[in-house]
Amino acid sequence: MNERSFIGDILEQPESLRKAVPQYPAELIETLMPRIKNGEINRIVLAAHGSSYNALYPAFLHLSKLSIPVSMWLTAELLNYGREQIDTRTLLCLNSQSGQSIEVKRLVTDLGKERPACITAFTNYADSSLGMVADIIIPLHAGEEHGVAAKTYINPLALSLMFSVQLSSGDVEKTKGEFLALSDAMEDFLIDWESKVENYMQLLGNFDRIIVVGRGPAMASALNSAINQKEASWSFSEGMNAAEFRHGPLELADQKLTLIIMEGDEITREFNRTLAKEVQGYGSNVIWVGNHADMDIKSIKTPAFAAITQPVADILPMQLVAQAIADKKGIEAGKFRRIGKIVLKE
């Protein structure tokens, strides 16, 4: 197996996470808390694209517990339509593994006198365009990748959740320990990855179209699973919020649809289960992804761990689903045809 393959990157994720978590700069993030308390920082703006955007979603939900406004943007939309959201009291958090994508470069080089109170960068490269202007760098320590974001999805997902826990006055040291423990569970999960890929291939069967849905923190996995299937296996797949699926796309439910449902947390799990059984009744192939299986629904089990870490655990089997689809189609998983690792055109 080529070390720089999609599956190779997946298998490296536990060790990559172990490297990143201990180097999370808690002492630097601590300096932001009094600035939020005294009003020097009065809003938080998160921005990214693609997998980097999805990785921030659970942190966005967690940060929304704060008493100050928190918004999440696609970087291009923030650049072209949302500049007024950035002022001298904004905490601007940008996630870009390269720190060199065109939208990020344009945004950070054209802030002018409206420079935010603080720019926090989640990036692999401190010497990138983003890293050079950032006030605080949260290094991803994800190393090189074949192409599709695997390590560079999981690491910022975990690091941004630690960031959100700390800014919400939670126990960040406990959270770090939970992510380190999860890395061991991830390694155990991947030991028999070949048999899992074969099993997932059987669960998928002869699919025509795939929609992946989730709610809350699990929506990140739904969105990113669909991106992985598009990028890694050149397969049409749509990711969306499970509640949004009821507002129209439910009309697609028939024998041609494969609906993958991310279980999610206890707040909305039963809503998802009700949806699963309803869509199954319309003849669709429904696959439940989580650690509370139902004997009446095809299931993919995820590692069960601390609630804050579950979005990381959720994506692991879905990456193997993308590998399974590529194998089924007889193509090399994660081999780009149209794009590169860094997006250079807006």
N, C-alpha and C positions, 0 to 999 in steps of 0.2 A: 504493500500500500504506500502510495506517494505521501510523504509526511505532510506536504502542503496540499492536502485534499480536503473536501468538505467533511468527510467522516473523521479525518485526522484532526481537524480543528475541533470537532465535537468532542473527541476523546481527550483532547488537551484541556478542556474547560475546567475540570475540577482543580487541576494544578494551577491554571491561570487565576482562578478565583482565590486559591490559597495565597498566591503571590500578591494579589491586589488588596485584599481585605486588611492585612496588618499595616499596610502603608497608607491607609485612609488618613488624611491630615486633620484629625479631630481638633487639634489645638488651634488650627487656623479657622475652622468653621466656628469654633467657640467665640471668636472675636466678632462674629456677625450678630450674636444673640443680644448683647446690650444695644447695638445699633438699631435693631428691630424694636426693642423695648422702648428706647427713647425717641423713636420716630424718625431717626436719620434714614432708616430704610422703611418705606411704607407700602411697598408692593414687591411681589416676586414675579418675574416673567421667565418662563422656561421655553426653550426653542430648540428644534432639531428637525431632521428629516429621516424618512425611512425607518430602519430598525432603531436608529438612535432616538427618534421621536417616540416610538413604541416603548423603548426602555425607560423613558421618563414618566410614562403614564401612571404607574403605581405611586411614584413619588409625588406627582401632582395631586393625586387623591389624598395622600397622607398630609401634604403641606396645606391642603384646603381646610384642615382643622384649625389653622392659625386664624387670628382675628384680622389679618391684613389680606387684601386681595391677592389672589394667585391666579395667573393665567398661563395657558400653554398654547404655543404657536408653532406652525410650520415656519421655519426660518425665512423662506422666501416671502410668505405672507406678512410676517413681521417687518421684513425689510421694505416691502413695497406698499403695505397698507396699514401697518401698525406702529409706525415710528413714534407716534404720540404716546404710546404706552411706555416708552423709555424716557425717563427723566433723571435728574440728579439724585433722586431718592429711590431708585429702582435697584433691586438685586437681580441682575441678568444672569441666568444660568444657561449656558450653551453646551450641548452635547455633540461632539464631532470627533470620531476616532482619529481622523487625519488632521483635523484642525485646518484643512486647506480647501474644503468644498467651496464652490463659488459664492454661495449665498452668505456663508459665514465670513469669508474674506471681505465681501462688500460691506456687510453689516459692521464688522469691528473696525474697519479702516475709515468709516464714514460717520462715526458717532459725533464728532465735533465737540461743541461746547456742551452738548447734552449727554456727556459721558455719564454712565450710571454710577451710583454710589459704589457698586462692586460688580465686577465681572467674574463669575465663577465658571471655569472651563473643565468639563469632563473630556479628556483627550488622551490619546496615546503618545502624543508628541509635544513636549514642552517648548520645542523650538519652532513650532508651526505658527502660522499667522494668528491663530486663536491663542495659542499658548503665550506668544510674545506680548499680547495686550492684556492678558488675564491678570487680575489681582490675586486670585486664588486658583491654583491648578489642582484638580483631583485626578491624579494620573491613573489611567486604566490598566497599565501593566499587562496588556493583552497580547503583545507581540504581533508577529506577522500572521496573516490569514491567506488562505487560498483565494477567497473572493467573498462569498456570502458571509454576512456577519454572524458569527457564532460566539467566540470569546468576546468580541467587541459589542455584542448584545448583552450577554450575561453579566459581564463585569460592570458596565455602567448602570445596568438595572440594579445590581446589588449595591453599588456605591451611592447611587442617587437615593435609594431607600435608606441607607445609613445617614445620609445627609438630611433627609426629611425627618427621620426619627430624632436626630440631634437638634435640629431647629425647632422641633415640636416639644423640646425638653424631655425627650425619652431617654432611655438608657442605651447609648450608642455602643458601649463596651459589651453589653449583653447581646446586642444585635450583631456585632462583629463575631462574637462567639457562635451565634446561631448560623451565620453564613459559613463559618469555617467548618462547623459540624455538617452542614448541608453538603459541602464539597466532598466529604467522605462518603455520604449517601449517594451522591452523583456518581462517584467512582464505582461504587458497588453496582449501581443501576446499569452502568455501561459495560460491565464485565462480559455479559452475553448479548452484546448489541446485535450480532448477526442474527441470532434467533428472534430477537425482538423485531428487527426489520422484516424478517420473513413472516412473522405473525401479523404485523401491521399490514403487510401486503395482502394477506388473506382477508383481514377485516375490511379493507377498502374494496376488494372485489373489482368488478369491471365498472368503474365509476365514469360518469359523464361530466358532472360539474360538482364542485366542492364549495361549501360555505362553512366557515369556522366562526363560531359566535362565543361571546363571553360577556361577563359583566364585572364592574368594579375592577380590582387589580388584575383579574384574569382576562380582561379585555386586551391587555398588552400581549398576552400569549395568543389570543385569537387573531389579532392584527398581524403579529409577527409570524405566526404559522403560515398565514396566507402569503406573506411576502416570501418566506422560505420556499414555499411550493412554486411560486412564480419564478424566483431567481434560481433555485437549486435544481428544479425539475421541469422548468418550462411548462408548467401546468396552470391552467386557469383556475384560480381560487380566490374567493372573496372573504375578507375578514370584517366583522362588524359587531356592534353591540347586540346582545341577545334580545333586549327589549326593542331595539330598532328593527330587528328582524320581523317582529309582529306588525310593524307599521308599514306593510307593503310587501317586502320580500317573501313573506309567508306564502304568497301566491305561487311561488316557485316550487313548493313542496309537492313532489310527486315521485314516481319510480326512478326518475333520472337524477334526482338530487341526493348527494351525500352530505349530510349535515353533521359536522363535528362540533360538539358542545363542550366547552371548558367548564368544569364543575363550579369553580369559584368558591367563595367563602360562605359562611353560614348565613349571611345577610340575604343573599339572593339564590342560594343553592336550590331551594325547592321550586322557585320560579323556573329555573333552568330544567329541572327534572320534569315539571309539567309540560314544558315546551318539547322536550325530547320525546315524551310519550305521545303527544299530540301529532308531531311531525312523523313519527314512526307509523302512526295510524293512517297517514296519507300515503304510505307505501315507500317512503324515503329510507335510505340506508343511514341510520343514526348511530354515531359513535360517541360515547361518553368518555371524557378524559378527566380523571381525578382520582381521589383515593377513597371515595365513598360510592362503591359500585352498586349497580342495580342489576339483579339477575335477569331482568326483562330487556336490558339494553346492552348492546355490544360495548365493551369497555376497554380502555387503555389505562393502566394504573400508573400513577405518578408517585415519586417518593413523597411520603407524608412527613412534613416537618413543621417547624414553627411558622405561624401564619404569615409573619412578615416576609419570610423567605419563599413562600409558596409560588409566587410568580416565576422565580428562577427554576424551581422544581418542575413547574408545568410545561416549560418550553422544551425540556430535554426530550421527552418522547415524541414531541411534535417535530423536532429536528430529524429524528429517525424516520418519521412518516415521510418527510420530504425526500430522504434518502431512499425509502422504499418505493416512492413514486418514480424516482429517477431510474432505479433498478428495473422496475416494471416496464419502463419505456425504453430501456437499453441505452441510456445516455450517461455521461459522466456527471455526477451530481456537483452542482456549484460552478460549472464551467460557463463563464459569461460569454455571450455572443454579441451583445449590443452595448454593454456598459463596462466601466472599469471600477476599481476600488474607490476612486475619488471622482466625484461628479464635478466637471469643470465647465459645464454650460448651464446657464439658468434657463 
